[in-house]
Amino acid sequence: MTTATAPVIPERRVPPLGGFSLTFLKLEIRRLLRNRRTVIFTLVMPPVFFFAFGTGHDAESAGRGNVTAYIMISLAVYGAMIATTGGGAMVGLERAVGWSRQLRLTPLNPGAYVAIKVLTAMTLGALSVGITFAVGAVGGARMEGWVWVASALIAWVGALVFAAFGLFMGYLLPSENVMQILGPVLALLAFFGGLFVPLSVLGPTFQQLAKFTPAYGVGILARAPLTGDPVNVAAIANVVVWTAVFVAGAVWRFRRDTARV
């Protein structure tokens, strides 16, 4: 009499780094750049706004450069805001079509998945800042050499706030139209954060409210190398606090989302 033996189930191997890889990152970036709406709003609109409102101020000085450079930096921050928010909010589309649920059935580590999304968003943000600065250089922006580098880096790194914001909104609003919802919100944040118009032209009440908006701190810090303003502790606190809030929100929604699987 023969005894039946249980089938041997091969051990499920966890990929290195939880599934994080440069190939995965490249595919995500390529997929994001295929989205025409994303390309138009993140890589085209900031330069268009620059040519519409930033040129013609070459002779007006502003700190270590001119007013054209001031406007260019503000629009670069705005472009990075849209780019990183859009990159982070892609999780909303994936959740809407059920793709994120499929990914959780694979050995892909949730931390690696989030890291890929953040890096994809920051890559798009770097492209937006770089293109806006290149257009600004052609359009008459003038600054000291180190100011170009410092302002671009701060505008890009500061956009991490909005990469976290995009992730939070992507988990909060599982919709393929999430950026259509967030577009007007980002425009309002940019306006009240002093990216479209100087805060000095707004009333005292709006000037005080602006200090509590997510775009305020990044804009102040990115323009500081140009304006020569001292280190603004309030602006740094603004960036740190809002990043912490959005990261906490993204983690909260992520845990609720994964708990349903």
N, C-alpha and C positions, 0 to 999 in steps of 0.2 A: 504494500500500500504506500503510495507516494503522498507526501505532504506538500501542500501548496505554499509557496514562498511569496512573501509580500514584494511587490516591485520596488526596486531601488530608485528613489527619487534623487536625482543629482542635486548637490548643494547649490543654492543660488548665490552666486558670487557677486559681492558688492563691487562696483567699478572703483578704480582709484579716484581719490578726491570726491567721492560721493557722486560721480558722474560728471563733474566739472571738467571741461576740456576746451581747448582753443577752437577745435572744429565746431563744437556746439555753439560757441560764442560767435564765430564767423557766420554760421548759418542764421543765427538770430539777427545779427546786424544786417545781413543780406535780405532777410525776409522783411525787416523793418523798412529798409530803403526801397523796397518794391512798392510800398504803400505810397501812392502818388499824393494823397492828402497830407501825409506826414512830411514828405519832402517839400511840398509847397509851403506849408505853414512853418516849418522849422528851418529850412535852408534858403527859401526864396523870399518870404515876407519880410524878415528883418533887413536884408539889403534893400528891398524895395522901399521900406519905411525910411531907411537912411537916405536914399537918393531923393525922397520926397520932402524930408524935413531936416536932414542933417547937413546938406551942402549949402554953400553960400555964407558960411560963418568962418572961413579960413583966417580972416584978418582979426577976428575977435579972440583975445587971449583968455585962457582959463588955466590957471596954475602953471604946470610945466608943459602946457600945450595950448591948443585952441578949443573953441567951443565945438567945432566939428568933432574933435576927438571925444569930448564929453558926451555928445549925443551918440557917437558910435559905441562907446562903452555901455551906455544905458540900453541900447538896442541889442547889443551882444548878450547882456544879462537876460533880456526878454526872450531872445531866441533860445538861449540855453534853458530857460524856464520851460518853454513849450516843448523843446526837444526831449528833455529828461522826463517831464511829466508824461509825454506821449509814449516814451519808451517804457516807463514803469506801468502805465495804464494798459499796456498790451495784455496783462494778465486778465483784465476784464473781458476782452474778446475771447481769450482762450477758455475762460470759464463759461462764457455764453454758449460756445459751440461744443463744450464738453471735453476739450483737449487736455485741460489741466487734470481732470479726473483720470484720463487715460495715462497721463504721465505718472500719477501717483501709484499706478499699478506696476510700474517699472522700478528697478533698483535706484533710480535717481533720488538723491538726497534732497529734501526740501530746501536745506540751506544752500546747496549748490544751485538749485533752480532760482532762488531769489538772487544769489550772487550774479548769475548770468544775466538776469533781468536788469539789475542795477548797472552792471558794466556795459550792457547794450545801451541803456539810457545815457550813461555818461559818455560813451563813444559818440553817440549822436549829438550830445551837447557840445563836445569838443569840435565836431565838424561845423556846427552852427556858429560857435564863437570864432573859429578860424576863418570861415567864409565872410562873416561880418567884418572882422578886422582887415581882411584882405581888400574888401570893397571899400572900407573906410580909408585905407592907405591910398587907394586910387582916387578916392573922392575928396581928398584934401585934409584928412586928419593928420595932425602933427603933434608928436610927443617925444620926450626923451626916450632913448633906446630901451633902457631898463623898464620904463613905465609901460611900454607895449607888452613886455613879457609878464610883468607883475599883474597888470590889469586883466590880461587874458586868462592867466592861471586862476586868479581869484574869482573871476566870472564863471569859470568852468567848475572849479572845486565847490564854490558856493551853490552851484546848481544841484548838488547832492540833496539839498533840502527838497527840491521838487521831484527828484527821482523817488525819494521816500513818499512824497505826496502822491505821485502817480501810482505807486504800488498800493498805497492806502485806498485811493479812489478806485483802483482796479478791482480790489477785493470787496469794496463797499458797493460798487455799481457794476455788476456783471453784465455789461452790455457792449455790443459792437459799436455803439455810437457814443461811447464814454467821452471821447475827446470833443464831440460836438457839444456835450454838456459842459465840459471843463473849459472849452475855449473862451467863452464870455467871462467865466470866473477868473481865468488867468489874466485877461485883459483888464478887468477891474483891479486885480491885485497889483498889476504893473502900474496902473494909473495912480492908485493910492500909495504905491511904494515909491513914487517919484521917478519912474522910468520914462514916462511919456512927457511929463511936464515937470519943471523944477518945483519942489515943494514950497518954495518961497512965494509962488503965485497963488497958492491955495490959502484959505483962511486958517486962523490959528487952530480951530477945532479939527480941521482935516490934517493939519500938520502934526497934531498930537496923536490922532488916530493912525496916521501913516506909520508911526514908530512901532505899532503892534502888528503890522502886516508882514507876511513872510518875505516879500520882495524888498522890503525896506533895507534890511541888514545887508543883503548881498549887494544891492546897488551902491550903498554907502561905501562898503569895503572895496568894491571893484573900482570905484572912482577915486578912492583915497590916494593912490600913487600919483594920479594926475593933479588933483586939487591940492595936494600937500597937507591935507588935514591930519591931525594927530590920530593915534589909535583910538577908535571909537568903541569903548567897552560895551555900550548899549547895543551897537550894531552886531558885535560878536555874540553877545547874549541872545539877541534876536535870532541869529542863525542857529545857534546851539539849541535853544529851547524849541524852535519850530521843527528842527530836524528830529529831536527827541520825541516830540508829540506825534509826528507823522510816522516815525519808525515804530513807536508803541502802538499806534493805530493799525499799521500794516501787520505787525506781529499778532495783535488781537484778532483781526479778521482772518488772518492766515490760519491761526489755530482753530477758530470756529469752522473754517472751511474744511480743513483736513479732518476734523473730528467727525464729519458726516460720512466719511468714506469707511 
